[in-house]
Amino acid sequence: MAYYGYSLAIRDEFNPLSNAGKLTQQYIVDSYVRTEANRLNFVQFNQKKVRTKLYKGLADHIESRAQQLRLLPGKPIV
C-alpha cells in the first residue's frame, strides 16, 4: 500500500499516472484488488499461525477473567 500511495502522490512535477483519467481509476482499483488478494492469500496459507494468535488472545482473556472472579479455570475447550 505504501508503494501505491507513493506512486499516486501529488507532486510539483508531472505525474503521468495521476493524469491518465480513467486509466488512473483502473490502476487504483487494480492496486486495491491486488493488495486484498495478497492479504487473503496470507490468511488462507497461514491458518495455523493466525489461529494460534487468536486462541492465545482468547486464553489470555479467560485467564484474566478467572483471576477477576477468583476462580480456578478448568480445562479450556475451544
mmCIF file as gemmi writes it, N, C-alpha and C atoms, coordinates in Angstrom:
data_model
loop_
_atom_site.group_PDB
_atom_site.id
_atom_site.type_symbol
_atom_site.label_atom_id
_atom_site.label_alt_id
_atom_site.label_comp_id
_atom_site.label_asym_id
_atom_site.label_entity_id
_atom_site.label_seq_id
_atom_site.pdbx_PDB_ins_code
_atom_site.Cartn_x
_atom_site.Cartn_y
_atom_site.Cartn_z
_atom_site.occupancy
_atom_site.B_iso_or_equiv
_atom_site.pdbx_formal_charge
_atom_site.auth_seq_id
_atom_site.auth_asym_id
_atom_site.pdbx_PDB_model_num
ATOM 1 N N . MET Axp A 1 ? 0.821 -1.188 0 1 0 ? 1 A 1
ATOM 2 C CA . MET Axp A 1 ? 0 0 0 1 0 ? 1 A 1
ATOM 3 C C . MET Axp A 1 ? 0.863 1.25 0 1 0 ? 1 A 1
ATOM 4 N N . ALA Axp A 2 ? 2.003 1.195 0.668 1 0 ? 2 A 1
ATOM 5 C CA . ALA Axp A 2 ? 2.87 2.367 0.717 1 0 ? 2 A 1
ATOM 6 C C . ALA Axp A 2 ? 3.373 2.713 -0.682 1 0 ? 2 A 1
ATOM 7 N N . TYR Axp A 3 ? 3.703 1.701 -1.478 1 0 ? 3 A 1
ATOM 8 C CA . TYR Axp A 3 ? 4.182 1.957 -2.837 1 0 ? 3 A 1
ATOM 9 C C . TYR Axp A 3 ? 3.099 2.641 -3.666 1 0 ? 3 A 1
ATOM 10 N N . TYR Axp A 4 ? 1.888 2.14 -3.583 1 0 ? 4 A 1
ATOM 11 C CA . TYR Axp A 4 ? 0.801 2.726 -4.358 1 0 ? 4 A 1
ATOM 12 C C . TYR Axp A 4 ? 0.507 4.149 -3.896 1 0 ? 4 A 1
ATOM 13 N N . GLY Axp A 5 ? 0.576 4.374 -2.604 1 0 ? 5 A 1
ATOM 14 C CA . GLY Axp A 5 ? 0.398 5.728 -2.101 1 0 ? 5 A 1
ATOM 15 C C . GLY Axp A 5 ? 1.477 6.664 -2.601 1 0 ? 5 A 1
ATOM 16 N N . TYR Axp A 6 ? 2.703 6.175 -2.648 1 0 ? 6 A 1
ATOM 17 C CA . TYR Axp A 6 ? 3.81 6.981 -3.146 1 0 ? 6 A 1
ATOM 18 C C . TYR Axp A 6 ? 3.644 7.278 -4.628 1 0 ? 6 A 1
ATOM 19 N N . SER Axp A 7 ? 3.242 6.272 -5.404 1 0 ? 7 A 1
ATOM 20 C CA . SER Axp A 7 ? 3.126 6.479 -6.844 1 0 ? 7 A 1
ATOM 21 C C . SER Axp A 7 ? 1.963 7.399 -7.211 1 0 ? 7 A 1
ATOM 22 N N . LEU Axp A 8 ? 0.962 7.478 -6.356 1 0 ? 8 A 1
ATOM 23 C CA . LEU Axp A 8 ? -0.194 8.343 -6.65 1 0 ? 8 A 1
ATOM 24 C C . LEU Axp A 8 ? -0.12 9.7 -5.964 1 0 ? 8 A 1
ATOM 25 N N . ALA Axp A 9 ? 0.941 9.97 -5.237 1 0 ? 9 A 1
ATOM 26 C CA . ALA Axp A 9 ? 1.055 11.232 -4.509 1 0 ? 9 A 1
ATOM 27 C C . ALA Axp A 9 ? 1.102 12.419 -5.471 1 0 ? 9 A 1
ATOM 28 N N . ILE Axp A 10 ? 0.511 13.509 -5.04 1 0 ? 10 A 1
ATOM 29 C CA . ILE Axp A 10 ? 0.509 14.732 -5.845 1 0 ? 10 A 1
ATOM 30 C C . ILE Axp A 10 ? 1.816 15.466 -5.585 1 0 ? 10 A 1
ATOM 31 N N . ARG Axp A 11 ? 2.518 15.778 -6.679 1 0 ? 11 A 1
ATOM 32 C CA . ARG Axp A 11 ? 3.805 16.462 -6.585 1 0 ? 11 A 1
ATOM 33 C C . ARG Axp A 11 ? 3.816 17.656 -7.531 1 0 ? 11 A 1
ATOM 34 N N . ASP Axp A 12 ? 4.894 18.431 -7.458 1 0 ? 12 A 1
ATOM 35 C CA . ASP Axp A 12 ? 5.023 19.599 -8.331 1 0 ? 12 A 1
ATOM 36 C C . ASP Axp A 12 ? 5.309 19.215 -9.779 1 0 ? 12 A 1
ATOM 37 N N . GLU Axp A 13 ? 6.062 18.138 -9.996 1 0 ? 13 A 1
ATOM 38 C CA . GLU Axp A 13 ? 6.378 17.736 -11.365 1 0 ? 13 A 1
ATOM 39 C C . GLU Axp A 13 ? 5.235 16.906 -11.955 1 0 ? 13 A 1
ATOM 40 N N . PHE Axp A 14 ? 5.286 16.707 -13.243 1 0 ? 14 A 1
ATOM 41 C CA . PHE Axp A 14 ? 4.24 15.979 -13.964 1 0 ? 14 A 1
ATOM 42 C C . PHE Axp A 14 ? 4.261 14.506 -13.579 1 0 ? 14 A 1
ATOM 43 N N . ASN Axp A 15 ? 3.105 13.968 -13.251 1 0 ? 15 A 1
ATOM 44 C CA . ASN Axp A 15 ? 2.965 12.559 -12.917 1 0 ? 15 A 1
ATOM 45 C C . ASN Axp A 15 ? 1.981 11.943 -13.908 1 0 ? 15 A 1
ATOM 46 N N . PRO Axp A 16 ? 2.477 11.18 -14.889 1 0 ? 16 A 1
ATOM 47 C CA . PRO Axp A 16 ? 1.571 10.633 -15.903 1 0 ? 16 A 1
ATOM 48 C C . PRO Axp A 16 ? 0.531 9.688 -15.312 1 0 ? 16 A 1
ATOM 49 N N . LEU Axp A 17 ? 0.854 9.062 -14.202 1 0 ? 17 A 1
ATOM 50 C CA . LEU Axp A 17 ? -0.095 8.128 -13.6 1 0 ? 17 A 1
ATOM 51 C C . LEU Axp A 17 ? -1.338 8.843 -13.077 1 0 ? 17 A 1
ATOM 52 N N . SER Axp A 18 ? -1.15 10.011 -12.486 1 0 ? 18 A 1
ATOM 53 C CA . SER Axp A 18 ? -2.304 10.723 -11.931 1 0 ? 18 A 1
ATOM 54 C C . SER Axp A 18 ? -3.034 11.56 -12.978 1 0 ? 18 A 1
ATOM 55 N N . ASN Axp A 19 ? -2.485 11.687 -14.184 1 0 ? 19 A 1
ATOM 56 C CA . ASN Axp A 19 ? -3.127 12.466 -15.242 1 0 ? 19 A 1
ATOM 57 C C . ASN Axp A 19 ? -3.677 11.588 -16.359 1 0 ? 19 A 1
ATOM 58 N N . ALA Axp A 20 ? -3.954 10.343 -16.076 1 0 ? 20 A 1
ATOM 59 C CA . ALA Axp A 20 ? -4.392 9.411 -17.117 1 0 ? 20 A 1
ATOM 60 C C . ALA Axp A 20 ? -5.908 9.218 -17.161 1 0 ? 20 A 1
ATOM 61 N N . GLY Axp A 21 ? -6.652 9.934 -16.366 1 0 ? 21 A 1
ATOM 62 C CA . GLY Axp A 21 ? -8.109 9.857 -16.421 1 0 ? 21 A 1
ATOM 63 C C . GLY Axp A 21 ? -8.642 8.52 -15.938 1 0 ? 21 A 1
ATOM 64 N N . LYS Axp A 22 ? -9.37 7.833 -16.818 1 0 ? 22 A 1
ATOM 65 C CA . LYS Axp A 22 ? -9.985 6.561 -16.442 1 0 ? 22 A 1
ATOM 66 C C . LYS Axp A 22 ? -8.951 5.478 -16.183 1 0 ? 22 A 1
ATOM 67 N N . LEU Axp A 23 ? -7.79 5.589 -16.821 1 0 ? 23 A 1
ATOM 68 C CA . LEU Axp A 23 ? -6.736 4.613 -16.551 1 0 ? 23 A 1
ATOM 69 C C . LEU Axp A 23 ? -6.225 4.747 -15.116 1 0 ? 23 A 1
ATOM 70 N N . THR Axp A 24 ? -6.223 5.951 -14.579 1 0 ? 24 A 1
ATOM 71 C CA . THR Axp A 24 ? -5.836 6.153 -13.183 1 0 ? 24 A 1
ATOM 72 C C . THR Axp A 24 ? -6.816 5.443 -12.256 1 0 ? 24 A 1
ATOM 73 N N . GLN Axp A 25 ? -8.091 5.577 -12.561 1 0 ? 25 A 1
ATOM 74 C CA . GLN Axp A 25 ? -9.102 4.901 -11.751 1 0 ? 25 A 1
ATOM 75 C C . GLN Axp A 25 ? -8.931 3.385 -11.826 1 0 ? 25 A 1
ATOM 76 N N . GLN Axp A 26 ? -8.649 2.869 -13.005 1 0 ? 26 A 1
ATOM 77 C CA . GLN Axp A 26 ? -8.446 1.431 -13.165 1 0 ? 26 A 1
ATOM 78 C C . GLN Axp A 26 ? -7.211 0.973 -12.401 1 0 ? 26 A 1
ATOM 79 N N . TYR Axp A 27 ? -6.153 1.784 -12.426 1 0 ? 27 A 1
ATOM 80 C CA . TYR Axp A 27 ? -4.93 1.468 -11.689 1 0 ? 27 A 1
ATOM 81 C C . TYR Axp A 27 ? -5.202 1.403 -10.19 1 0 ? 27 A 1
ATOM 82 N N . ILE Axp A 28 ? -5.98 2.349 -9.686 1 0 ? 28 A 1
ATOM 83 C CA . ILE Axp A 28 ? -6.299 2.37 -8.26 1 0 ? 28 A 1
ATOM 84 C C . ILE Axp A 28 ? -7.106 1.135 -7.873 1 0 ? 28 A 1
ATOM 85 N N . VAL Axp A 29 ? -8.096 0.781 -8.685 1 0 ? 29 A 1
ATOM 86 C CA . VAL Axp A 29 ? -8.917 -0.402 -8.399 1 0 ? 29 A 1
ATOM 87 C C . VAL Axp A 29 ? -8.066 -1.669 -8.456 1 0 ? 29 A 1
ATOM 88 N N . ASP Axp A 30 ? -7.236 -1.792 -9.495 1 0 ? 30 A 1
ATOM 89 C CA . ASP Axp A 30 ? -6.376 -2.973 -9.617 1 0 ? 30 A 1
ATOM 90 C C . ASP Axp A 30 ? -5.404 -3.082 -8.447 1 0 ? 30 A 1
ATOM 91 N N . SER Axp A 31 ? -4.86 -1.964 -8.021 1 0 ? 31 A 1
ATOM 92 C CA . SER Axp A 31 ? -3.929 -1.96 -6.886 1 0 ? 31 A 1
ATOM 93 C C . SER Axp A 31 ? -4.623 -2.435 -5.614 1 0 ? 31 A 1
ATOM 94 N N . TYR Axp A 32 ? -5.833 -1.958 -5.396 1 0 ? 32 A 1
ATOM 95 C CA . TYR Axp A 32 ? -6.592 -2.354 -4.214 1 0 ? 32 A 1
ATOM 96 C C . TYR Axp A 32 ? -6.904 -3.854 -4.25 1 0 ? 32 A 1
ATOM 97 N N . VAL Axp A 33 ? -7.327 -4.346 -5.416 1 0 ? 33 A 1
ATOM 98 C CA . VAL Axp A 33 ? -7.663 -5.765 -5.548 1 0 ? 33 A 1
ATOM 99 C C . VAL Axp A 33 ? -6.428 -6.628 -5.327 1 0 ? 33 A 1
ATOM 100 N N . ARG Axp A 34 ? -5.275 -6.208 -5.868 1 0 ? 34 A 1
ATOM 101 C CA . ARG Axp A 34 ? -4.032 -6.953 -5.662 1 0 ? 34 A 1
ATOM 102 C C . ARG Axp A 34 ? -3.669 -7.02 -4.185 1 0 ? 34 A 1
ATOM 103 N N . THR Axp A 35 ? -3.786 -5.9 -3.511 1 0 ? 35 A 1
ATOM 104 C CA . THR Axp A 35 ? -3.444 -5.846 -2.09 1 0 ? 35 A 1
ATOM 105 C C . THR Axp A 35 ? -4.363 -6.747 -1.274 1 0 ? 35 A 1
ATOM 106 N N . GLU Axp A 36 ? -5.653 -6.681 -1.527 1 0 ? 36 A 1
ATOM 107 C CA . GLU Axp A 36 ? -6.603 -7.518 -0.792 1 0 ? 36 A 1
ATOM 108 C C . GLU Axp A 36 ? -6.393 -9 -1.099 1 0 ? 36 A 1
ATOM 109 N N . ALA Axp A 37 ? -6.061 -9.327 -2.335 1 0 ? 37 A 1
ATOM 110 C CA . ALA Axp A 37 ? -5.799 -10.722 -2.696 1 0 ? 37 A 1
ATOM 111 C C . ALA Axp A 37 ? -4.577 -11.238 -1.945 1 0 ? 37 A 1
ATOM 112 N N . ASN Axp A 38 ? -3.549 -10.406 -1.824 1 0 ? 38 A 1
ATOM 113 C CA . ASN Axp A 38 ? -2.359 -10.814 -1.065 1 0 ? 38 A 1
ATOM 114 C C . ASN Axp A 38 ? -2.693 -11.039 0.402 1 0 ? 38 A 1
ATOM 115 N N . ARG Axp A 39 ? -3.518 -10.187 0.963 1 0 ? 39 A 1
ATOM 116 C CA . ARG Axp A 39 ? -3.907 -10.35 2.368 1 0 ? 39 A 1
ATOM 117 C C . ARG Axp A 39 ? -4.718 -11.63 2.573 1 0 ? 39 A 1
ATOM 118 N N . LEU Axp A 40 ? -5.644 -11.897 1.669 1 0 ? 40 A 1
ATOM 119 C CA . LEU Axp A 40 ? -6.454 -13.108 1.777 1 0 ? 40 A 1
ATOM 120 C C . LEU Axp A 40 ? -5.609 -14.361 1.588 1 0 ? 40 A 1
ATOM 121 N N . ASN Axp A 41 ? -4.645 -14.314 0.668 1 0 ? 41 A 1
ATOM 122 C CA . ASN Axp A 41 ? -3.749 -15.456 0.49 1 0 ? 41 A 1
ATOM 123 C C . ASN Axp A 41 ? -2.934 -15.711 1.745 1 0 ? 41 A 1
ATOM 124 N N . PHE Axp A 42 ? -2.474 -14.655 2.394 1 0 ? 42 A 1
ATOM 125 C CA . PHE Axp A 42 ? -1.726 -14.829 3.636 1 0 ? 42 A 1
ATOM 126 C C . PHE Axp A 42 ? -2.579 -15.529 4.683 1 0 ? 42 A 1
ATOM 127 N N . VAL Axp A 43 ? -3.813 -15.084 4.834 1 0 ? 43 A 1
ATOM 128 C CA . VAL Axp A 43 ? -4.7 -15.698 5.818 1 0 ? 43 A 1
ATOM 129 C C . VAL Axp A 43 ? -4.989 -17.145 5.451 1 0 ? 43 A 1
ATOM 130 N N . GLN Axp A 44 ? -5.193 -17.42 4.177 1 0 ? 44 A 1
ATOM 131 C CA . GLN Axp A 44 ? -5.508 -18.777 3.735 1 0 ? 44 A 1
ATOM 132 C C . GLN Axp A 44 ? -4.348 -19.729 3.973 1 0 ? 44 A 1
ATOM 133 N N . PHE Axp A 45 ? -3.132 -19.317 3.663 1 0 ? 45 A 1
ATOM 134 C CA . PHE Axp A 45 ? -1.999 -20.223 3.726 1 0 ? 45 A 1
ATOM 135 C C . PHE Axp A 45 ? -1.265 -20.208 5.063 1 0 ? 45 A 1
ATOM 136 N N . ASN Axp A 46 ? -1.686 -19.381 5.999 1 0 ? 46 A 1
ATOM 137 C CA . ASN Axp A 46 ? -1.052 -19.316 7.312 1 0 ? 46 A 1
ATOM 138 C C . ASN Axp A 46 ? -2.079 -19.496 8.421 1 0 ? 46 A 1
ATOM 139 N N . GLN Axp A 47 ? -3.008 -20.417 8.219 1 0 ? 47 A 1
ATOM 140 C CA . GLN Axp A 47 ? -4.076 -20.615 9.185 1 0 ? 47 A 1
ATOM 141 C C . GLN Axp A 47 ? -3.561 -21.029 10.56 1 0 ? 47 A 1
ATOM 142 N N . LYS Axp A 48 ? -2.541 -21.859 10.611 1 0 ? 48 A 1
ATOM 143 C CA . LYS Axp A 48 ? -2.037 -22.301 11.914 1 0 ? 48 A 1
ATOM 144 C C . LYS Axp A 48 ? -1.497 -21.126 12.709 1 0 ? 48 A 1
ATOM 145 N N . LYS Axp A 49 ? -0.765 -20.239 12.047 1 0 ? 49 A 1
ATOM 146 C CA . LYS Axp A 49 ? -0.217 -19.069 12.733 1 0 ? 49 A 1
ATOM 147 C C . LYS Axp A 49 ? -1.328 -18.123 13.175 1 0 ? 49 A 1
ATOM 148 N N . VAL Axp A 50 ? -2.29 -17.889 12.284 1 0 ? 50 A 1
ATOM 149 C CA . VAL Axp A 50 ? -3.376 -16.953 12.585 1 0 ? 50 A 1
ATOM 150 C C . VAL Axp A 50 ? -4.239 -17.487 13.718 1 0 ? 50 A 1
ATOM 151 N N . ARG Axp A 51 ? -4.601 -18.742 13.654 1 0 ? 51 A 1
ATOM 152 C CA . ARG Axp A 51 ? -5.457 -19.328 14.69 1 0 ? 51 A 1
ATOM 153 C C . ARG Axp A 51 ? -4.747 -19.401 16.023 1 0 ? 51 A 1
ATOM 154 N N . THR Axp A 52 ? -3.458 -19.675 16.002 1 0 ? 52 A 1
ATOM 155 C CA . THR Axp A 52 ? -2.697 -19.721 17.255 1 0 ? 52 A 1
ATOM 156 C C . THR Axp A 52 ? -2.763 -18.381 17.956 1 0 ? 52 A 1
ATOM 157 N N . LYS Axp A 53 ? -2.62 -17.311 17.204 1 0 ? 53 A 1
ATOM 158 C CA . LYS Axp A 53 ? -2.677 -15.974 17.803 1 0 ? 53 A 1
ATOM 159 C C . LYS Axp A 53 ? -4.072 -15.691 18.359 1 0 ? 53 A 1
ATOM 160 N N . LEU Axp A 54 ? -5.117 -16.107 17.619 1 0 ? 54 A 1
ATOM 161 C CA . LEU Axp A 54 ? -6.478 -15.877 18.095 1 0 ? 54 A 1
ATOM 162 C C . LEU Axp A 54 ? -6.742 -16.651 19.377 1 0 ? 54 A 1
ATOM 163 N N . TYR Axp A 55 ? -6.319 -17.916 19.432 1 0 ? 55 A 1
ATOM 164 C CA . TYR Axp A 55 ? -6.554 -18.729 20.619 1 0 ? 55 A 1
ATOM 165 C C . TYR Axp A 55 ? -5.731 -18.219 21.791 1 0 ? 55 A 1
ATOM 166 N N . LYS Axp A 56 ? -4.548 -17.699 21.527 1 0 ? 56 A 1
ATOM 167 C CA . LYS Axp A 56 ? -3.717 -17.145 22.599 1 0 ? 56 A 1
ATOM 168 C C . LYS Axp A 56 ? -4.438 -15.972 23.252 1 0 ? 56 A 1
ATOM 169 N N . GLY Axp A 57 ? -5.019 -15.101 22.43 1 0 ? 57 A 1
ATOM 170 C CA . GLY Axp A 57 ? -5.768 -13.972 22.964 1 0 ? 57 A 1
ATOM 171 C C . GLY Axp A 57 ? -6.977 -14.419 23.76 1 0 ? 57 A 1
ATOM 172 N N . LEU Axp A 58 ? -7.663 -15.436 23.273 1 0 ? 58 A 1
ATOM 173 C CA . LEU Axp A 58 ? -8.822 -15.976 23.981 1 0 ? 58 A 1
ATOM 174 C C . LEU Axp A 58 ? -8.406 -16.59 25.305 1 0 ? 58 A 1
ATOM 175 N N . ALA Axp A 59 ? -7.305 -17.347 25.306 1 0 ? 59 A 1
ATOM 176 C CA . ALA Axp A 59 ? -6.822 -17.962 26.54 1 0 ? 59 A 1
ATOM 177 C C . ALA Axp A 59 ? -6.411 -16.902 27.557 1 0 ? 59 A 1
ATOM 178 N N . ASP Axp A 60 ? -5.768 -15.835 27.09 1 0 ? 60 A 1
ATOM 179 C CA . ASP Axp A 60 ? -5.394 -14.745 27.994 1 0 ? 60 A 1
ATOM 180 C C . ASP Axp A 60 ? -6.627 -14.087 28.603 1 0 ? 60 A 1
ATOM 181 N N . HIS Axp A 61 ? -7.657 -13.905 27.8 1 0 ? 61 A 1
ATOM 182 C CA . HIS Axp A 61 ? -8.884 -13.293 28.292 1 0 ? 61 A 1
ATOM 183 C C . HIS Axp A 61 ? -9.558 -14.184 29.334 1 0 ? 61 A 1
ATOM 184 N N . ILE Axp A 62 ? -9.636 -15.475 29.059 1 0 ? 62 A 1
ATOM 185 C CA . ILE Axp A 62 ? -10.263 -16.403 30.006 1 0 ? 62 A 1
ATOM 186 C C . ILE Axp A 62 ? -9.487 -16.419 31.319 1 0 ? 62 A 1
ATOM 187 N N . GLU Axp A 63 ? -8.175 -16.435 31.222 1 0 ? 63 A 1
ATOM 188 C CA . GLU Axp A 63 ? -7.35 -16.462 32.433 1 0 ? 63 A 1
ATOM 189 C C . GLU Axp A 63 ? -7.515 -15.184 33.244 1 0 ? 63 A 1
ATOM 190 N N . SER Axp A 64 ? -7.524 -14.025 32.58 1 0 ? 64 A 1
ATOM 191 C CA . SER Axp A 64 ? -7.686 -12.767 33.322 1 0 ? 64 A 1
ATOM 192 C C . SER Axp A 64 ? -9.081 -12.669 33.932 1 0 ? 64 A 1
ATOM 193 N N . ARG Axp A 65 ? -10.086 -13.147 33.219 1 0 ? 65 A 1
ATOM 194 C CA . ARG Axp A 65 ? -11.458 -13.128 33.747 1 0 ? 65 A 1
ATOM 195 C C . ARG Axp A 65 ? -11.582 -14.053 34.958 1 0 ? 65 A 1
ATOM 196 N N . ALA Axp A 66 ? -10.922 -15.207 34.897 1 0 ? 66 A 1
ATOM 197 C CA . ALA Axp A 66 ? -10.956 -16.136 36.022 1 0 ? 66 A 1
ATOM 198 C C . ALA Axp A 66 ? -10.26 -15.528 37.231 1 0 ? 66 A 1
ATOM 199 N N . GLN Axp A 67 ? -9.184 -14.794 37.012 1 0 ? 67 A 1
ATOM 200 C CA . GLN Axp A 67 ? -8.491 -14.146 38.127 1 0 ? 67 A 1
ATOM 201 C C . GLN Axp A 67 ? -9.35 -13.056 38.737 1 0 ? 67 A 1
ATOM 202 N N . GLN Axp A 68 ? -10.107 -12.354 37.909 1 0 ? 68 A 1
ATOM 203 C CA . GLN Axp A 68 ? -11.006 -11.314 38.419 1 0 ? 68 A 1
ATOM 204 C C . GLN Axp A 68 ? -12.091 -11.928 39.294 1 0 ? 68 A 1
ATOM 205 N N . LEU Axp A 69 ? -12.59 -13.081 38.895 1 0 ? 69 A 1
ATOM 206 C CA . LEU Axp A 69 ? -13.658 -13.741 39.648 1 0 ? 69 A 1
ATOM 207 C C . LEU Axp A 69 ? -13.123 -14.668 40.728 1 0 ? 69 A 1
ATOM 208 N N . ARG Axp A 70 ? -11.797 -14.779 40.799 1 0 ? 70 A 1
ATOM 209 C CA . ARG Axp A 70 ? -11.113 -15.634 41.762 1 0 ? 70 A 1
ATOM 210 C C . ARG Axp A 70 ? -11.55 -17.099 41.615 1 0 ? 70 A 1
ATOM 211 N N . LEU Axp A 71 ? -11.645 -17.513 40.362 1 0 ? 71 A 1
ATOM 212 C CA . LEU Axp A 71 ? -11.982 -18.897 40.06 1 0 ? 71 A 1
ATOM 213 C C . LEU Axp A 71 ? -10.753 -19.573 39.481 1 0 ? 71 A 1
ATOM 214 N N . LEU Axp A 72 ? -10.66 -20.836 39.685 1 0 ? 72 A 1
ATOM 215 C CA . LEU Axp A 72 ? -9.59 -21.605 39.065 1 0 ? 72 A 1
ATOM 216 C C . LEU Axp A 72 ? -10.12 -22.155 37.74 1 0 ? 72 A 1
ATOM 217 N N . PRO Axp A 73 ? -9.504 -21.791 36.635 1 0 ? 73 A 1
ATOM 218 C CA . PRO Axp A 73 ? -10.023 -22.28 35.35 1 0 ? 73 A 1
ATOM 219 C C . PRO Axp A 73 ? -9.769 -23.772 35.215 1 0 ? 73 A 1
ATOM 220 N N . GLY Axp A 74 ? -10.71 -24.441 34.594 1 0 ? 74 A 1
ATOM 221 C CA . GLY Axp A 74 ? -10.573 -25.873 34.34 1 0 ? 74 A 1
ATOM 222 C C . GLY Axp A 74 ? -9.863 -26.096 33.035 1 0 ? 74 A 1
ATOM 223 N N . LYS Axp A 75 ? -10.204 -27.159 32.383 1 0 ? 75 A 1
ATOM 224 C CA . LYS Axp A 75 ? -9.591 -27.474 31.106 1 0 ? 75 A 1
ATOM 225 C C . LYS Axp A 75 ? -10.295 -26.661 30.014 1 0 ? 75 A 1
ATOM 226 N N . PRO Axp A 76 ? -9.589 -25.752 29.369 1 0 ? 76 A 1
ATOM 227 C CA . PRO Axp A 76 ? -10.254 -24.917 28.343 1 0 ? 76 A 1
ATOM 228 C C . PRO Axp A 76 ? -10.521 -25.708 27.079 1 0 ? 76 A 1
ATOM 229 N N . ILE Axp A 77 ? -11.716 -25.552 26.541 1 0 ? 77 A 1
ATOM 230 C CA . ILE Axp A 77 ? -12.112 -26.192 25.309 1 0 ? 77 A 1
ATOM 231 C C . ILE Axp A 77 ? -12.592 -25.097 24.36 1 0 ? 77 A 1
ATOM 232 N N . VAL Axp A 78 ? -11.962 -25.05 23.181 1 0 ? 78 A 1
ATOM 233 C CA . VAL Axp A 78 ? -12.335 -24.02 22.195 1 0 ? 78 A 1
ATOM 234 C C . VAL Axp A 78 ? -13.001 -24.703 21.026 1 0 ? 78 A 1
